[in-house]
Structures are given as structure tokens and as C-alpha cells.
């Protein structure tokens, strides 16, 4: 099963769980709570199931879409309930934290308010601010009611936002670095669908902003190449171009606004930096198939500019929707160049094309990743229209 298939299966499982949860908790979701200034006081808000209303039958203030608080069904979200955390959006900065019945800015951080039974207070034992009259609200209902009452509770100051973003980036960088470490080092080649690639050794090392990949299959065949670190469905991978010499150049194509753009990375970039890289802007479809016009291009190694055309086409290969090969045919002036590429989905909505060109007769493009079934492995396809995998073990 491919990573994309597993991701879709996880999404389907989550969706099914949400539906079952909604059915099981339907009665709780229909709980109604009147928000008053005090017991018997003026009612100014009514929480009725999934709706936060100005009054029974009144104007909808907010809509509770599972754990997402929206201004209405299908409308923009204003708050996301992530367990004990309240975020501005799924995966976004934390704007508040439920510490039991205490709402804080963050774990151990400043107290925003205390929910004391049906009373909401500024602090424990402090004066009542509002009164929750009726059924005990669920956490999403409570969060929605508090947001409708006082949205400023969930707004970070510029200093707080900067601090949270810095912490999130540091955590993400640390997690990514740890994941990439599993893809770096010396490996033994333990198997392949191609008998010529089923034994040998491989070494992957960080080289400046990129990664060097060297594979020795022990039969006189060797591959060397350049890789870049990318995330696919939040998992770290290396996208690589490989060949028998250092003449293979790695390319990454992505749809950007109304253009398809690329970056081309020669092996020299590992030691001489990004200034050795080139790139293109293409007119053509974002699904990486058919004819393209190279509106502008810059050769690698500072060798000038160019224009031309590119045709992307499929070729027969075993079905693998997470790694779909493409044959690339370039016409640049009087020169005709053939390359190889593969489409890699990296979110449910976005894809990239990893590509390779070379003066060698045979070269390959691939992705190096890890999963629970096959461990660290290389998926690849070559310009000779073959494809497969190589399994690695540290």
C-alpha cells in the first residue's frame, strides 16, 4: 500500500469515526444552554446544539462544525478545538488552553478565566462574569460561547504570536531533523525488484543545502546523485536524481499561480551553493502532462538563459499513484534533450514532479522514504522506461 493510499485510508477512517461519534453523541450535541449575566438575569446568548444564537430562534452568531467554530455552515472558521488546545485554525498557533476548568493562554501560562460550575469568573473566587443556565455545554459549545461573548480572549498580541510561531517552528524543525536522520547514513542494500540492484551498499550524506546519494551494487554498477529534502503527507523524504556519473541534474517542478516553475540542481550545488542552480517558467497544465512552452529558463552552472518547449508523456509502468513516471522531451534551440520524471503527491491537493536529465545513457529519478512495512527504500524510474524499488537497511 502506498503512502497516499494509507493517507486516504486514514482520512476515511477518521471520517467514519467522526460520523459514528456524531451519531453516538447526538443527544449531547442537542444540549441547550442560556448564557446570562447572572442567575435569573438577562439572557444575551443561547447555545442550541450546533448553533450559538442571540436568542431562541434568533440570529446565528456562530456554528459548531465538529471541532471547528465557524461563522456559519461552510463559512470561514474562527476557532479550532484541538483537545485541550484552542487554535486559530487546524495546526495553527495555540490561542488558549483548557487546564481543567481554567482557561489559560498556554500550559502554565496566564489565567484568562475560570469556569466554576455554571459561573464564569475572571479568576478562582472572583466576581461572576457570566452565568451558564441549563445543560452543561460540551467543550466546543463552551469555546464557541466564550468566543461569541469575548473574542479578544482568543487574540494573541504581536509579541505572543511571534513567540508561539517561533516555538512551533523550533518543534517542527526538530521533528523534521530527527525524521531526516533516519534517511541519512550508511546502508546495506537488501533487496530490489531488479536483480542487478538487489545487493550492495548505499551512503546518504548531508551536503550543504542538499544531500549526496551514492549506491554501489557490487557488480560494477554504481549510482551517484543529488537529493533534496521534502515533506509528503507530513513525512520526511528525499527526492533524488541518480546516474553512473556526476552529470545527472535534479529538477523539481511545481504549479505556482498560473505557471509551472522548476528548479534545477546540479551536483556542484552541494559544494558551491544555490548559485549553481537553474530554473524555468512554463506555460501549460498543472497536472504535468502534455505540451509546455518554456517561457524562460536559466541553465545550471551559470551557462546562460534559454527558451523552448517541453512535452511530458506517460509510459507503461506498474500502477503506483504515489510515484507516477513521466517521459520528458525538451526542444531547446536545435538541441533535443530527453529526461525522466515522476509525479509525487505531497498533500491531498498538491503534487510535484521530480525530474532528471543527464548526458549518461541511463539515469534515474527517485524518492527515498521510510514506512512501517518496507523501512527505508528508494522508489525509482529510469529514462529507459523501467521502474522499481531498492530496499535499504542500516
Helices and strands as residue ranges (DSSP letters): H 3-24, H 26-29, E 32-36, E 43-48, E 51-53, E 60-65, E 68-70, E 77-82, E 85-87, E 94-99, E 102-104, E 111-116, E 119-121, E 128-134, H 139-149, G 151-154, H 158-181, E 185-192, G 195-197, E 200-207, E 210-216, E 222-232, E 235-243, E 249-256, E 259-265, H 269-272, G 274-276, E 278-283, E 290-298, G 300-302, E 305-313, E 324-332, E 335-345, E 351-357, E 363-371, E 375-382, E 387-393
